[in-house]
Amino acid sequence: MNNPRRKIKSRVFEAEVIPGLESFAIDELHDRFGAEASKVRRVRAGFIRFRFSEPAQLLLALRSVIAVYQVHHFVIPRPKALLGHEHFARLTKILNETAQSFAEPPRTFGIGAAGARTSVMRRLHQALLDKLNLAPAEDGKGELFVRLQPKREAQGWELLIRISQRPLSARAYRVVNMPGSLNATAAYAMTQLESLDNGATVVNLCSGASTILIEQALVQPQHQLIAIDCSETALSAGARNASASGIGHRILHIQADAGQSPLPSHSADRLYADLPFGHHVGSHETNRRLYPAILEEAERLARSRAPFIILTHEVKLLRRCLQQSSWAISSEIRINLRGLHPRVFVLRRNSTRI
């Protein structure tokens, strides 16, 4: 009897990740796919490579990565050779096959490459637009997007084609975007920092658009989730996003000052806060008042061993505030978000100050 599952030849993929969070993507690949994702390695900041022997569409379920690209090797001395008949035919075949895998036909196309403004790259870009009958992407990437780069280990160039119509970090549930909203892959990583028993109560202070709690609910569904924010606009956005994710009924949204919540003391098994950076949201002056109040309120809400997981760009301010609190830094991760370098802190109660 023939095996109904056709064996797929192992292919090379590259995942784009928030720099600093590569280990979370490596762990997710191993956890989800085991040996089917092999030779997983970090190739440079923000990128990991691996071989995969299952259908590429399975990789669209990854929550820790910004985007996944399939890698194709062209044995050519320089990009100009892609305009030749043989290589151009292969290139357009790859692009058409990828476009056909999308739920909807792509409308825009973009190329990312060093020297993208050179005459050769402009000619290649225009030739592909004409052949594929697509419009140039206003954001430089578009719905069908490729990157072109020299091959590191051997002669030639690599074409990396994104296997999804939009980045995986652009979650379908994000129906309301707010200034300063947390990147969903960073939120996912925050949910993976500490284990959590079923039935736990999770409180998100300064919850914003509820991205952290939505990511928590989608990967660990057996928890009580509470979002607290003083902004009615933020809570409305969070509720709509939660509803779009299919778990809206599982998050309780409460409008309140995050420094004075209506929750009972010692009721939280885990706390989160995506604190204002003082750039798109808030200011340094308001943060000087907000941060101590948040730490104090989290101290009141936390059960004895509850971690407090914080993302902030105001690192010096947070460290100063911690000196006057019962919280101590258990671990920290420096990441790169759109040119900013915030840190994720895991805080635990300092027993000597309790």
C-alpha positions in Angstrom: 0.0 0.0 0.0 1.3 3.4 -0.9 2.0 5.9 1.9 -0.7 8.7 1.4 1.7 11.2 2.8 4.2 12.1 0.2 7.8 12.6 1.5 9.0 16.2 1.0 12.6 16.9 0.4 14.3 18.9 3.1 14.6 22.6 2.1 16.4 25.6 3.7 14.4 28.3 5.4 15.4 31.5 7.2 13.3 33.1 9.9 13.4 36.7 10.8 13.2 37.3 14.5 13.4 40.3 16.8 17.1 40.6 17.7 17.6 39.3 21.2 14.7 36.8 20.9 16.4 34.2 18.6 16.4 31.5 21.3 12.6 31.6 21.6 12.2 30.9 17.9 14.7 28.1 18.1 12.8 26.6 21.1 9.5 26.9 19.3 10.8 25.2 16.2 12.1 22.3 18.2 8.9 22.1 20.3 6.6 22.2 17.4 8.4 20.1 14.8 11.2 18.1 16.5 13.5 16.4 14.0 11.5 17.8 11.0 13.2 21.1 11.7 16.9 20.3 11.7 20.2 22.1 11.7 18.6 25.1 13.4 21.1 27.9 14.0 21.4 31.6 14.5 23.2 33.0 11.4 23.3 36.7 12.6 21.4 39.0 14.8 17.7 38.6 14.1 17.9 35.6 11.8 17.9 31.9 12.2 18.3 29.1 9.6 17.0 25.6 9.5 16.1 22.7 7.2 12.5 21.6 7.1 11.0 18.5 5.6 7.3 19.1 6.1 4.9 21.4 4.0 6.1 25.0 4.3 2.6 26.1 5.2 3.0 24.5 8.7 5.6 27.2 9.4 2.9 29.9 9.2 1.8 28.7 12.7 5.0 30.0 14.3 4.4 32.8 16.9 7.9 33.7 17.7 9.1 35.0 14.3 8.4 38.1 12.3 8.5 36.2 8.9 9.7 33.0 7.3 11.6 32.9 4.0 12.4 29.9 1.8 16.0 30.1 0.5 16.8 29.5 -3.1 20.4 29.4 -4.4 21.3 30.9 -7.8 24.8 30.1 -9.1 25.5 33.5 -10.6 28.4 35.9 -10.2 26.2 39.0 -9.7 22.4 40.0 -9.7 22.6 41.2 -13.3 22.6 37.5 -14.4 19.1 37.1 -13.0 17.9 39.1 -16.1 19.2 36.3 -18.3 16.5 34.0 -19.8 17.3 30.8 -17.8 17.6 32.5 -14.4 14.7 34.9 -14.9 12.4 32.0 -15.9 13.4 30.1 -12.7 13.0 33.3 -10.6 9.5 34.0 -11.9 8.4 30.4 -11.5 9.4 30.5 -7.8 7.5 33.8 -7.3 4.4 32.5 -9.1 4.4 29.3 -7.1 4.6 31.2 -3.8 1.9 33.7 -4.9 -0.4 30.8 -5.7 0.0 29.4 -2.1 -1.5 32.6 -0.7 -5.2 32.8 0.3 -5.7 35.8 -2.0 -3.7 36.8 -5.1 -1.0 39.4 -4.1 -1.3 42.9 -5.4 2.1 44.4 -4.7 5.7 43.3 -5.0 9.0 44.4 -3.4 12.7 43.5 -3.3 15.0 44.0 -0.4 18.7 44.0 -1.2 21.9 45.9 -0.7 22.2 48.2 -3.6 18.4 48.2 -4.3 18.7 51.6 -6.0 21.4 50.6 -8.5 20.4 50.5 -12.1 20.6 46.7 -12.2 18.3 46.2 -9.3 15.8 48.8 -10.6 15.8 47.0 -14.0 15.2 43.6 -12.2 12.5 45.0 -10.1 10.7 46.6 -13.0 11.0 43.4 -15.1 9.5 41.3 -12.4 6.6 43.8 -11.8 5.8 43.6 -15.6 6.1 39.8 -15.7 4.0 39.3 -12.6 1.5 42.1 -13.3 1.9 43.5 -9.8 2.2 47.1 -8.5 5.3 48.3 -6.6 5.0 48.2 -2.9 4.7 51.6 -1.1 6.4 50.2 2.0 9.2 48.7 -0.1 8.1 45.1 0.7 4.5 44.5 -0.4 2.4 41.3 -0.3 4.9 39.3 -2.4 8.4 40.1 -1.0 11.9 38.7 -1.6 15.3 39.5 -0.3 18.5 39.1 -2.4 21.9 38.6 -0.9 25.3 37.0 -1.6 25.6 33.4 -0.5 27.9 33.2 2.5 29.1 29.6 2.4 29.5 29.2 -1.4 29.6 31.1 -4.7 26.5 32.7 -5.9 23.5 34.6 -4.6 20.5 33.7 -2.5 16.9 34.5 -3.2 14.8 34.5 0.0 11.1 34.6 -0.6 8.7 35.3 2.2 6.2 32.4 2.4 3.4 34.5 3.8 1.4 37.4 2.3 2.2 39.6 5.2 4.6 39.2 8.2 3.6 36.6 10.7 4.0 39.2 13.4 1.1 41.2 11.9 -1.5 39.0 13.6 -4.9 38.7 12.0 -6.5 39.6 15.4 -4.9 43.0 15.4 -7.9 44.8 14.0 -7.2 47.9 16.0 -3.7 49.3 15.9 -2.6 51.9 18.5 0.5 54.1 18.7 3.2 52.2 20.6 1.4 48.8 20.4 3.6 45.9 21.4 5.0 43.7 18.7 3.1 40.4 18.9 6.2 38.2 18.7 7.7 40.1 21.7 4.5 39.6 23.6 4.7 35.9 22.8 8.2 35.7 24.1 7.2 37.3 27.3 4.6 34.6 27.9 7.3 31.9 27.5 9.6 33.2 30.1 8.1 31.5 33.1 6.0 28.3 33.5 2.4 28.8 34.7 0.0 26.3 36.3 -3.5 25.8 34.9 -6.1 28.0 36.5 -3.7 30.8 37.4 -4.7 34.4 37.5 -2.7 36.7 35.2 -2.9 40.5 35.5 -1.7 42.9 32.8 -1.1 46.4 34.1 -1.0 49.1 31.4 -2.6 46.5 29.1 -2.9 48.7 26.0 -4.3 46.7 23.1 -4.2 43.5 25.1 -1.5 41.8 22.9 0.2 40.1 25.8 -2.9 38.5 27.2 -4.2 37.5 23.8 -0.8 35.7 23.1 -1.1 34.2 26.6 -4.6 32.9 25.9 -3.8 31.5 22.5 -0.9 29.3 23.7 -2.1 28.6 27.3 -5.9 28.7 27.5 -6.5 27.6 31.1 -6.0 30.9 32.9 -8.0 33.8 34.3 -6.9 36.9 32.4 -7.4 40.5 33.6 -6.4 43.6 31.6 -6.2 47.0 33.4 -5.7 50.3 31.7 -6.8 53.9 32.5 -7.5 54.6 28.8 -11.0 53.8 27.5 -9.6 53.9 24.0 -6.9 51.3 24.9 -9.4 49.0 26.6 -11.8 49.2 23.6 -9.0 48.3 21.2 -8.0 45.4 23.5 -11.5 44.1 23.7 -11.9 44.3 19.9 -8.6 42.6 19.3 -9.4 39.9 21.8 -12.8 39.3 20.2 -11.1 39.0 16.7 -8.8 36.4 18.1 -11.7 34.2 19.3 -10.9 34.5 23.0 -12.6 37.8 23.8 -14.8 36.1 26.4 -11.7 35.0 28.4 -10.2 38.5 29.1 -11.8 40.8 31.7 -11.1 44.4 30.8 -11.1 46.9 33.6 -10.7 50.6 33.3 -8.7 51.8 36.3 -5.4 53.5 37.2 -2.8 50.8 37.0 -1.3 52.1 40.2 -4.6 51.7 42.0 -6.5 48.7 40.7 -9.7 47.4 42.2 -8.4 43.9 42.5 -7.9 42.2 45.9 -4.4 41.9 47.4 -2.4 38.8 46.7 -4.6 37.7 43.9 -2.2 37.4 40.9 0.0 34.4 40.0 1.7 36.4 37.3 1.8 40.1 36.3 2.8 41.8 33.1 3.3 45.4 32.1 4.3 46.9 28.8 5.4 50.2 30.3 5.3 53.4 28.3 8.6 54.2 26.7 8.0 58.0 26.8 8.3 58.1 23.0 5.0 57.3 21.2 3.2 57.0 24.6 3.7 59.0 27.7 6.7 61.1 28.7 9.7 60.7 31.0 8.2 63.0 33.5 5.0 61.0 33.8 7.0 57.8 33.9 8.9 59.0 36.9 5.5 59.0 38.8 4.1 56.0 37.0 6.9 53.4 37.5 7.1 53.5 41.3 3.2 53.4 41.5 3.2 50.3 39.2 5.8 48.5 41.2 4.0 49.2 44.4 0.7 48.0 43.0 2.2 44.9 41.6 3.7 44.2 45.0 0.2 44.4 46.5 -1.3 42.2 43.9 1.3 39.5 43.6 1.1 36.2 45.4 4.4 35.2 47.2 6.1 33.6 44.2 4.5 35.5 41.4 6.8 37.0 38.8 6.4 40.5 37.4 7.4 40.6 33.7 8.1 44.1 32.3 9.0 45.5 28.9 10.5 49.0 29.1 12.9 51.3 27.4 13.3 53.4 30.5 16.0 51.1 31.9 17.8 53.5 34.2 14.5 54.8 35.6 13.3 51.3 36.3 16.6 50.4 38.1 16.3 53.4 40.3 12.7 52.6 41.2 13.6 49.0 42.0 16.0 50.2 44.7 13.0 51.5 46.6 10.8 48.5 46.1 10.6 44.9 47.2 11.2 43.7 43.6 14.6 42.4 42.4 15.7 41.5 38.8 15.7 37.8 38.2 16.6 38.0 34.5 16.7 40.5 31.7 16.8 40.4 27.9 17.9 43.3 25.6 16.0 43.4 22.3 15.8 45.6 19.3 12.4 47.0 18.4 12.4 49.3 15.4 15.7 50.8 16.3 14.9 51.1 20.0 16.6 48.9 22.5 14.1 48.1 25.3 14.6 45.2 27.8 12.4 42.5 29.1 12.8 42.1 32.8 11.6 39.3 35.0 11.2 40.6 38.5 10.7 38.6 41.7 10.0 39.7 45.3 13.1 40.3 47.3 12.4 38.4 50.5 14.8 40.6 52.5 12.5 43.6 51.9 9.1 41.9 52.3 
